[in-house]
Amino acid sequence: MKKKEFDYIVQFITDSLVGFLMEDYHLPILEAFDKVYQSETLRKLQDKSTGLYLRSAAYTYEYLKKELKLNRLLS
């Protein structure tokens, strides 16, 4: 897979995660972006070796929610 394709997939999933947080938790866009960009989930998504980018946005969102709840960043 080319870098451009990988970057596109990562950006698509990232945008989806922000949208999911905004919808489910009624977060303002900047707060949702902050939670995603500060997360370990995003770091794993950006690391090709983890393979997380091969999963759906919904799967990755569940992973993110678990992380944020564990760190008490979501209720």
KABEL-V115271 format. One record per backbone hydrogen bond with DSSP energy under -1.0 kcal/mol. CO is the residue of the C=O (numbers start at 1). NH is the residue of the N-H. E is the energy in kcal/mol with one decimal. If there is no record, write none. Layout:
# KABEL-V115271
<<CO	NH	E> <CO	NH	E>>
This chain:
# KABEL-V115271
<<2	6	-2.4> <3	7	-3.0> <4	8	-2.0> <5	9	-2.3> <6	10	-2.6> <7	11	-2.4> <8	12	-2.5> <9	13	-2.5> <10	14	-2.5> <11	15	-2.7> <12	16	-2.0> <13	17	-2.5> <14	18	-2.1> <15	19	-2.2> <16	20	-2.8> <17	21	-2.3> <18	22	-2.4> <19	23	-2.4> <20	24	-3.1> <21	25	-2.2> <28	32	-2.4> <29	33	-2.7> <30	34	-2.3> <31	35	-2.4> <32	36	-2.2> <33	37	-3.2> <34	38	-1.7> <36	39	-1.4> <39	43	-1.2> <40	44	-2.4> <41	45	-2.5> <42	46	-2.3> <47	50	-1.9> <51	54	-1.8> <52	55	-1.8> <56	60	-2.3> <57	61	-2.2> <58	62	-1.9> <59	63	-1.8> <60	64	-2.5> <61	65	-3.0> <62	66	-2.1> <63	67	-1.9> <64	68	-2.8> <65	69	-2.6> <66	70	-2.4> <67	71	-2.0> <68	73	-3.7> <69	72	-1.3>>
